[in-house]
Amino acid sequence: MALIPTTILTGFLGAGKTTLLNRILQEPHGFRIAVIENEFGPENIDNEILVQDSSEQIIEMNNGCICCTVRGDLIVGLTALAARRDAGELQFDRLVIETTGLANPGPVAQTFFIDDAVASQYMLDAVITVVDAKHAMGQLDEHEEAQRQIGFADRILISKSDLVTEEAMQQLTARIRRINPRAAIGNSDFGLTPIADILDIRGFNLNDKLDIDPAFLSQEEDHDHDHDHDCDDHAGHDHHHSGHTDDIKAFVFKSLRAFDTARLDDFLGGIVQVYGPRMLRYKGVLVMDGADRKVLFQGVHQIMGSDVGARWGETEKRESKLVFIGKNLPEEIFIHGLEQCLV
């Protein structure tokens, strides 16, 4: 049986996750969607319009969707849901997990890689983060969870944009891009977002290109390492031009020179061991010495994977691109170490 594509829906308290989720469940899109409300407390206050009572109650919607609340062990809830699907008790072909507003989505995402039973049944499609345009700047200043939710995102949907000025939207968008340059940014006012922007976007799958927002690269100092030079000027370099100092931020490494496979493996293995808990998301397309195919890699915290991609085109610019998103990562150590891995 095919793996069940799974979307993690996250966002800070009041951002509009439940509004978006209700809209997904009510739309006649033809999908049979299961929803897990991943609650951590004894009471499910925010989402009582979807689920009430019991530690794990499943209700069926009139459009074929189902919804359940799991408090505690997500792995148990996922495997139980899959078992009931396999037994024919439940019918669904998509899964959406809505986290509580104060949740760090990292452990939820890791669940799909660290547990064999879950990995054999589910495929993590993407992390979708809803951001409240009216209150996000203050939330990002005060709550690391809000930064993490943006840092983990494959797609970011801004809600309540009608409540702020165009200038405020531009400032928020710029800040989001500094935290996470690889996530596409869309709009979710009143939950009105195309289903194609939420489901089956393959944000967590390896693909042949690294999605980095062009505006990010134009604003920042590019790291084009097609010749030898010292990167010490990056030490202490602050990517923030708006006065906000976020603990979670991103930086990009690019090089026209190929990587030495053994040296890069050693370096990446080392930094994941040391800085893994602080590395939210990282992803790259690599040029390897002597290889005519792209090498694709990505990771979440200490979990890292790689794969061989398509052949480099004859006229295609062979360039490695890597993006790292994390909390207080020592950019100069990463950049210098990667430079030492180049041929």
TISE-376967 format. One record per residue (C-alpha): residue in three letters; x, y, z negated. Coordinates in steps of 0.2 Angstrom, whole numbers. Layout:
<recs>
+-----+-------+-------+-------+
|   r |    c1 |    c2 |    c3 |
+-----+-------+-------+-------+
| ALA |     X |     Y |     Z |
...
+-----+-------+-------+-------+
</recs>
This chain:
<recs>
+-----+-------+-------+-------+
|   r |    c1 |    c2 |    c3 |
+-----+-------+-------+-------+
| MET |     0 |     0 |     0 |
| ALA |     6 |    17 |     4 |
| LEU |    13 |    28 |    -9 |
| ILE |     1 |    41 |   -17 |
| PRO |     6 |    59 |   -12 |
| THR |     7 |    69 |   -28 |
| THR |     6 |    88 |   -31 |
| ILE |    11 |    96 |   -48 |
| LEU |     1 |   112 |   -51 |
| THR |     8 |   123 |   -63 |
| GLY |     8 |   142 |   -69 |
| PHE |     8 |   152 |   -84 |
| LEU |    -8 |   154 |   -95 |
| GLY |   -22 |   163 |   -86 |
| ALA |   -13 |   163 |   -69 |
| GLY |   -28 |   154 |   -60 |
| LYS |   -23 |   136 |   -59 |
| THR |   -40 |   130 |   -64 |
| THR |   -49 |   142 |   -52 |
| LEU |   -38 |   135 |   -38 |
| LEU |   -40 |   117 |   -43 |
| ASN |   -59 |   119 |   -44 |
| ARG |   -59 |   126 |   -27 |
| ILE |   -49 |   111 |   -20 |
| LEU |   -61 |    99 |   -28 |
| GLN |   -76 |   107 |   -21 |
| GLU |   -70 |   109 |    -3 |
| PRO |   -76 |    96 |     9 |
| HIS |   -58 |    92 |    15 |
| GLY |   -61 |    74 |    17 |
| PHE |   -47 |    69 |     5 |
| ARG |   -51 |    58 |   -10 |
| ILE |   -41 |    67 |   -24 |
| ALA |   -37 |    61 |   -41 |
| VAL |   -33 |    75 |   -54 |
| ILE |   -24 |    72 |   -70 |
| GLU |   -25 |    86 |   -83 |
| ASN |    -8 |    84 |   -92 |
| GLU |   -12 |    91 |  -109 |
| PHE |     0 |    91 |  -124 |
| GLY |   -12 |    97 |  -138 |
| PRO |   -27 |    89 |  -146 |
| GLU |   -39 |   101 |  -138 |
| ASN |   -41 |   104 |  -120 |
| ILE |   -48 |   121 |  -121 |
| ASP |   -43 |   129 |  -105 |
| ASN |   -49 |   115 |   -94 |
| GLU |   -65 |   110 |  -103 |
| ILE |   -75 |   115 |   -87 |
| LEU |   -67 |    99 |   -79 |
| VAL |   -65 |    87 |   -93 |
| GLN |   -71 |    85 |  -111 |
| ASP |   -69 |    73 |  -125 |
| SER |   -58 |    57 |  -128 |
| SER |   -40 |    55 |  -125 |
| GLU |   -42 |    49 |  -107 |
| GLN |   -59 |    51 |   -99 |
| ILE |   -62 |    49 |   -81 |
| ILE |   -76 |    58 |   -72 |
| GLU |   -80 |    57 |   -54 |
| MET |   -85 |    72 |   -43 |
| ASN |   -99 |    71 |   -30 |
| ASN |   -86 |    74 |   -16 |
| GLY |   -77 |    58 |   -20 |
| CYS |   -64 |    66 |   -31 |
| ILE |   -60 |    60 |   -49 |
| CYS |   -53 |    69 |   -64 |
| CYS |   -45 |    63 |   -80 |
| THR |   -36 |    70 |   -95 |
| VAL |   -20 |    62 |  -101 |
| ARG |   -13 |    67 |  -118 |
| GLY |     4 |    61 |  -122 |
| ASP |    13 |    49 |  -111 |
| LEU |    11 |    53 |   -93 |
| ILE |    19 |    37 |   -87 |
| VAL |     6 |    27 |   -95 |
| GLY |    -8 |    38 |   -87 |
| LEU |     0 |    37 |   -70 |
| THR |     2 |    18 |   -70 |
| ALA |   -16 |    15 |   -77 |
| LEU |   -23 |    26 |   -64 |
| ALA |   -14 |    17 |   -50 |
| ALA |   -19 |     0 |   -58 |
| ARG |   -37 |     5 |   -57 |
| ARG |   -35 |    10 |   -39 |
| ASP |   -27 |    -6 |   -34 |
| ALA |   -41 |   -15 |   -43 |
| GLY |   -54 |    -6 |   -33 |
| GLU |   -61 |     3 |   -48 |
| LEU |   -56 |    20 |   -42 |
| GLN |   -55 |    27 |   -24 |
| PHE |   -42 |    41 |   -21 |
| ASP |   -28 |    44 |    -9 |
| ARG |   -20 |    60 |   -16 |
| LEU |   -16 |    65 |   -34 |
| VAL |   -15 |    82 |   -42 |
| ILE |    -7 |    85 |   -59 |
| GLU |   -12 |   101 |   -68 |
| THR |     0 |   105 |   -82 |
| THR |    -4 |   116 |   -97 |
| GLY |     0 |   134 |   -95 |
| LEU |    15 |   133 |  -107 |
| ALA |    23 |   118 |   -99 |
| ASN |    40 |   116 |   -92 |
| PRO |    37 |   106 |   -76 |
| GLY |    54 |    98 |   -76 |
| PRO |    50 |    83 |   -86 |
| VAL |    34 |    80 |   -76 |
| ALA |    44 |    80 |   -60 |
| GLN |    57 |    69 |   -67 |
| THR |    44 |    56 |   -71 |
| PHE |    43 |    52 |   -53 |
| PHE |    61 |    47 |   -52 |
| ILE |    66 |    39 |   -68 |
| ASP |    52 |    26 |   -70 |
| ASP |    52 |    12 |   -57 |
| ALA |    33 |     8 |   -60 |
| VAL |    29 |    26 |   -56 |
| ALA |    41 |    27 |   -41 |
| SER |    34 |    12 |   -33 |
| GLN |    16 |    19 |   -33 |
| TYR |    18 |    38 |   -31 |
| MET |    28 |    50 |   -20 |
| LEU |    31 |    68 |   -27 |
| ASP |    25 |    79 |   -13 |
| ALA |    28 |    97 |   -21 |
| VAL |    27 |   108 |   -36 |
| ILE |    15 |   122 |   -33 |
| THR |    16 |   137 |   -45 |
| VAL |     2 |   150 |   -47 |
| VAL |     8 |   167 |   -53 |
| ASP |    -3 |   181 |   -60 |
| ALA |     2 |   197 |   -51 |
| LYS |    -6 |   208 |   -65 |
| HIS |     4 |   200 |   -80 |
| ALA |    19 |   190 |   -72 |
| MET |    32 |   203 |   -75 |
| GLY |    29 |   204 |   -93 |
| GLN |    27 |   185 |   -94 |
| LEU |    44 |   183 |   -85 |
| ASP |    52 |   195 |   -97 |
| GLU |    45 |   186 |  -113 |
| HIS |    44 |   168 |  -108 |
| GLU |    57 |   156 |  -101 |
| GLU |    43 |   144 |   -97 |
| ALA |    36 |   156 |   -84 |
| GLN |    54 |   157 |   -76 |
| ARG |    55 |   138 |   -76 |
| GLN |    38 |   137 |   -67 |
| ILE |    44 |   148 |   -53 |
| GLY |    62 |   140 |   -53 |
| PHE |    54 |   122 |   -50 |
| ALA |    42 |   128 |   -37 |
| ASP |    42 |   122 |   -19 |
| ARG |    28 |   134 |   -15 |
| ILE |    22 |   149 |   -25 |
| LEU |     4 |   156 |   -24 |
| ILE |     1 |   174 |   -31 |
| SER |   -16 |   177 |   -39 |
| LYS |   -25 |   193 |   -44 |
| SER |   -15 |   203 |   -31 |
| ASP |   -31 |   214 |   -29 |
| LEU |   -27 |   221 |   -47 |
| VAL |   -10 |   228 |   -43 |
| THR |    -2 |   241 |   -31 |
| GLU |     7 |   236 |   -16 |
| GLU |    23 |   243 |   -24 |
| ALA |    20 |   231 |   -39 |
| MET |    18 |   217 |   -27 |
| GLN |    34 |   220 |   -19 |
| GLN |    43 |   221 |   -35 |
| LEU |    36 |   205 |   -41 |
| THR |    39 |   196 |   -24 |
| ALA |    57 |   202 |   -25 |
| ARG |    60 |   195 |   -42 |
| ILE |    52 |   179 |   -38 |
| ARG |    64 |   177 |   -23 |
| ARG |    79 |   181 |   -34 |
| ILE |    73 |   167 |   -46 |
| ASN |    69 |   155 |   -32 |
| PRO |    74 |   159 |   -14 |
| ARG |    69 |   143 |    -7 |
| ALA |    50 |   142 |   -11 |
| ALA |    37 |   149 |     1 |
| ILE |    26 |   163 |    -6 |
| GLY |     8 |   164 |    -2 |
| ASN |    -8 |   171 |    -9 |
| SER |   -21 |   163 |   -20 |
| ASP |   -34 |   177 |   -25 |
| PHE |   -49 |   168 |   -32 |
| GLY |   -42 |   151 |   -27 |
| LEU |   -43 |   155 |    -8 |
| THR |   -28 |   146 |    -1 |
| PRO |   -28 |   134 |    14 |
| ILE |   -27 |   116 |     9 |
| ALA |   -13 |   114 |    21 |
| ASP |    -3 |   126 |    10 |
| ILE |    -6 |   115 |    -5 |
| LEU |    -6 |    96 |     0 |
| ASP |     6 |    87 |    11 |
| ILE |    19 |   100 |    12 |
| ARG |    33 |    88 |     8 |
| GLY |    42 |   101 |    -3 |
| PHE |    51 |    87 |   -13 |
| ASN |    56 |    76 |     2 |
| LEU |    73 |    78 |    10 |
| ASN |    72 |    86 |    27 |
| ASP |    83 |    93 |    41 |
| LYS |    83 |   111 |    35 |
| LEU |    86 |   120 |    19 |
| ASP |    72 |   132 |    16 |
| ILE |    80 |   148 |    10 |
| ASP |    70 |   165 |    12 |
| PRO |    80 |   176 |    25 |
| ALA |    76 |   191 |    14 |
| PHE |    86 |   183 |     0 |
| LEU |   101 |   181 |    10 |
| SER |   100 |   199 |    17 |
| GLN |    99 |   206 |     0 |
| GLU |   113 |   196 |    -8 |
| GLU |   131 |   194 |    -5 |
| ASP |   133 |   179 |     7 |
| HIS |   146 |   166 |     4 |
| ASP |   153 |   162 |    21 |
| HIS |   167 |   151 |    18 |
| ASP |   174 |   148 |    35 |
| HIS |   191 |   154 |    29 |
| ASP |   201 |   153 |    13 |
| HIS |   198 |   167 |     1 |
| ASP |   196 |   169 |   -18 |
| CYS |   179 |   169 |   -25 |
| ASP |   183 |   177 |   -42 |
| ASP |   173 |   193 |   -36 |
| HIS |   158 |   183 |   -40 |
| ALA |   162 |   182 |   -58 |
| GLY |   150 |   192 |   -68 |
| HIS |   141 |   197 |   -52 |
| ASP |   123 |   201 |   -56 |
| HIS |   110 |   196 |   -43 |
| HIS |    97 |   207 |   -51 |
| HIS |    93 |   225 |   -44 |
| SER |    77 |   228 |   -53 |
| GLY |    84 |   229 |   -71 |
| HIS |    76 |   212 |   -76 |
| THR |    89 |   200 |   -82 |
| ASP |    81 |   183 |   -80 |
| ASP |    90 |   168 |   -88 |
| ILE |    84 |   157 |   -73 |
| LYS |    91 |   163 |   -56 |
| ALA |    97 |   156 |   -40 |
| PHE |   113 |   157 |   -30 |
| VAL |   117 |   151 |   -12 |
| PHE |   133 |   143 |    -6 |
| LYS |   137 |   143 |    13 |
| SER |   152 |   137 |    23 |
| LEU |   156 |   134 |    41 |
| ARG |   170 |   122 |    35 |
| ALA |   166 |   103 |    32 |
| PHE |   166 |    95 |    15 |
| ASP |   178 |    81 |    10 |
| THR |   166 |    67 |     5 |
| ALA |   176 |    60 |   -10 |
| ARG |   180 |    77 |   -17 |
| LEU |   162 |    83 |   -15 |
| ASP |   155 |    67 |   -23 |
| ASP |   167 |    69 |   -38 |
| PHE |   163 |    88 |   -40 |
| LEU |   144 |    86 |   -39 |
| GLY |   144 |    71 |   -51 |
| GLY |   154 |    81 |   -63 |
| ILE |   143 |    97 |   -63 |
| VAL |   127 |    87 |   -65 |
| GLN |   134 |    78 |   -80 |
| VAL |   139 |    95 |   -88 |
| TYR |   126 |   107 |   -82 |
| GLY |   112 |    95 |   -77 |
| PRO |   100 |   100 |   -91 |
| ARG |   101 |   118 |   -85 |
| MET |   100 |   114 |   -67 |
| LEU |    81 |   115 |   -62 |
| ARG |    82 |   112 |   -43 |
| TYR |    96 |   111 |   -31 |
| LYS |    95 |   106 |   -13 |
| GLY |   107 |   107 |     2 |
| VAL |   111 |   102 |    20 |
| LEU |   129 |    98 |    22 |
| VAL |   143 |    97 |    35 |
| MET |   154 |    82 |    31 |
| ASP |   171 |    79 |    38 |
| GLY |   171 |    67 |    53 |
| ALA |   152 |    65 |    53 |
| ASP |   140 |    69 |    67 |
| ARG |   125 |    69 |    56 |
| LYS |   118 |    81 |    43 |
| VAL |   119 |    75 |    25 |
| LEU |   104 |    80 |    15 |
| PHE |   104 |    81 |    -4 |
| GLN |    93 |    87 |   -18 |
| GLY |    91 |    85 |   -37 |
| VAL |    81 |    89 |   -52 |
| HIS |    92 |    91 |   -68 |
| GLN |   103 |    75 |   -69 |
| ILE |    94 |    66 |   -55 |
| MET |   102 |    68 |   -38 |
| GLY |   100 |    60 |   -22 |
| SER |   106 |    61 |    -4 |
| ASP |   102 |    54 |    13 |
| VAL |   108 |    55 |    31 |
| GLY |    98 |    67 |    42 |
| ALA |    98 |    71 |    60 |
| ARG |   113 |    73 |    72 |
| TRP |   120 |    90 |    73 |
| GLY |   114 |    98 |    90 |
| GLU |   128 |   101 |   103 |
| THR |   124 |   120 |   102 |
| GLU |   118 |   120 |    84 |
| LYS |   129 |   130 |    72 |
| ARG |   136 |   118 |    60 |
| GLU |   135 |   126 |    43 |
| SER |   133 |   119 |    25 |
| LYS |   119 |   128 |    15 |
| LEU |   117 |   124 |    -4 |
| VAL |   105 |   133 |   -16 |
| PHE |   106 |   130 |   -35 |
| ILE |    92 |   136 |   -47 |
| GLY |    95 |   135 |   -65 |
| LYS |    97 |   143 |   -82 |
| ASN |   113 |   153 |   -85 |
| LEU |   123 |   142 |   -73 |
| PRO |   141 |   148 |   -71 |
| GLU |   140 |   153 |   -53 |
| GLU |   159 |   156 |   -51 |
| ILE |   163 |   139 |   -57 |
| PHE |   151 |   131 |   -44 |
| ILE |   157 |   142 |   -30 |
| HIS |   175 |   139 |   -34 |
| GLY |   173 |   120 |   -36 |
| LEU |   163 |   119 |   -20 |
| GLU |   177 |   128 |   -11 |
| GLN |   190 |   116 |   -17 |
| CYS |   179 |   102 |    -9 |
| LEU |   181 |   109 |     8 |
| VAL |   193 |   102 |    21 |
+-----+-------+-------+-------+
</recs>
